Amino acid sequence: MTTSSGKSPAARVMDEAIELAIEERSPYPEKSAFIDADEPSVGAEIRRATDEGRAVVLVAADGSTRTLRPS
């Protein structure tokens, strides 16, 4: 899913997270995978990220996020 800016919602949130991390203010865990919640492959992407021990930041089309942490 892309927007008029050409970036997906997850890409936009990831860009913001990078800027916040530079300022040491990121609300997201290190080594997070930013995944568009509305993509057909979301399940496989979540599985891959958690298998690698990464947190998952699911990003909805409206830019809202939900962070899932591997157990």
Contacts in CASP RR format, 6 or more apart in sequence:
PFRMAT RR
TARGET T0000
AUTHOR 0000-0000-0000
METHOD contacts of the structure
MODEL  1
MTTSSGKSPAARVMDEAIELAIEERSPYPEKSAFIDADEPSVGAEIRRAT
DEGRAVVLVAADGSTRTLRPS
1 8 0 8 1.000
1 9 0 8 1.000
1 36 0 8 1.000
1 38 0 8 1.000
1 39 0 8 1.000
1 61 0 8 1.000
2 8 0 8 1.000
3 9 0 8 1.000
3 12 0 8 1.000
5 12 0 8 1.000
7 15 0 8 1.000
8 36 0 8 1.000
8 59 0 8 1.000
9 36 0 8 1.000
9 59 0 8 1.000
9 60 0 8 1.000
9 61 0 8 1.000
9 62 0 8 1.000
9 63 0 8 1.000
10 34 0 8 1.000
10 35 0 8 1.000
10 36 0 8 1.000
10 57 0 8 1.000
10 59 0 8 1.000
11 34 0 8 1.000
12 59 0 8 1.000
12 63 0 8 1.000
13 34 0 8 1.000
13 57 0 8 1.000
13 59 0 8 1.000
13 63 0 8 1.000
13 65 0 8 1.000
14 34 0 8 1.000
14 57 0 8 1.000
17 26 0 8 1.000
17 27 0 8 1.000
17 28 0 8 1.000
17 32 0 8 1.000
17 34 0 8 1.000
17 57 0 8 1.000
20 26 0 8 1.000
20 27 0 8 1.000
21 28 0 8 1.000
28 55 0 8 1.000
28 57 0 8 1.000
28 67 0 8 1.000
29 55 0 8 1.000
29 67 0 8 1.000
29 69 0 8 1.000
31 53 0 8 1.000
31 54 0 8 1.000
31 55 0 8 1.000
32 54 0 8 1.000
32 55 0 8 1.000
32 56 0 8 1.000
32 57 0 8 1.000
32 67 0 8 1.000
33 45 0 8 1.000
33 48 0 8 1.000
33 49 0 8 1.000
33 52 0 8 1.000
33 54 0 8 1.000
33 55 0 8 1.000
33 56 0 8 1.000
33 57 0 8 1.000
34 57 0 8 1.000
34 59 0 8 1.000
35 42 0 8 1.000
35 45 0 8 1.000
35 46 0 8 1.000
35 49 0 8 1.000
35 56 0 8 1.000
35 57 0 8 1.000
35 58 0 8 1.000
35 59 0 8 1.000
36 42 0 8 1.000
36 59 0 8 1.000
36 61 0 8 1.000
37 58 0 8 1.000
37 59 0 8 1.000
37 60 0 8 1.000
37 61 0 8 1.000
37 66 0 8 1.000
38 60 0 8 1.000
38 61 0 8 1.000
39 45 0 8 1.000
42 58 0 8 1.000
45 56 0 8 1.000
46 56 0 8 1.000
46 58 0 8 1.000
46 68 0 8 1.000
49 55 0 8 1.000
49 56 0 8 1.000
49 70 0 8 1.000
50 56 0 8 1.000
50 68 0 8 1.000
50 70 0 8 1.000
53 70 0 8 1.000
54 70 0 8 1.000
55 67 0 8 1.000
55 68 0 8 1.000
55 69 0 8 1.000
55 70 0 8 1.000
56 67 0 8 1.000
56 68 0 8 1.000
56 69 0 8 1.000
57 65 0 8 1.000
57 66 0 8 1.000
57 67 0 8 1.000
57 68 0 8 1.000
58 65 0 8 1.000
58 66 0 8 1.000
58 67 0 8 1.000
58 68 0 8 1.000
59 65 0 8 1.000
60 66 0 8 1.000
END
